[in-house]
């Protein structure tokens, strides 16, 4: 008489008899893991790139705001405003009936024309500079400029004046080709290589 053969239960099977992952399953898991890793790395690089761009723009805006505040305060408190051409050695006003525009702005706090504050674009160093009478000191306010005409005298409608109208508006234009301390790459192939600043200022008291 033969006894029936019983198969061993799952709990009694040896470890070597258990099934493992197939090659297809391993390749699928590795592919998914690689995609996750690549996505995380790409997101990190993109975040660092955006941080550099934002930091550069914030730094440029802060520098531009300081320049604007300096010129604005001097113009608003000025008694006489003259737009022309000049540098650290001298200033020449625009001739009669000529367009009131040039690389320099001379501000007289009083009616004494021997006392002045002069802003001018230095074509040699491509920078906006400031000097005052009596001291002879020259201060660099903004470097890396490309434009030649920085100051324009306009009327209330934005038209360039050809006379020394009392209630003139001073328009200042600065074109930067690079920031002073860029943390993001500038130039060909980069995100930004040009920065345009424009504002209009008038005296606080119009006589």
C-alpha angles and dihedrals in degrees: 000000000000122000118221115257113241120211115229116257122248091255092056097051117113119250091245091063095059118106121243137197118302123232091252092054093049092049091048092051092047091049093051092047091050091052091052092049093048091049092052093048092047092050090050093050092046091050092051091049093051090046091055092049093048093046091051094049092047091050091048092049091050092052091046091050091054091052091048093050092051095050093040094054093049094047095047093051095043126113098197127025122196126183119199143100129304151110141211092308100050152330133239121198120221114269121254114289090009124128109271098235136109148122096285141058121196119197123194113199090200137016089272104103091197089071113068149145114221129198117187143164112241107215092197098056094024093229140122112246137186129209135169134208117263098021104062089206117140121207124197110222104171129011133195098047124162106183123092100202111059104160130049129176111220139175124238091278095055096256119141111250126232094194139046096267111184098226095048123155118223114222117197122195125186124179115193123196094188139010123248096244107010118189091184123064116264131194133044113006094011129111100250132016101154134061123185123197123184132167142156125222134179136185118277093229120043113196 
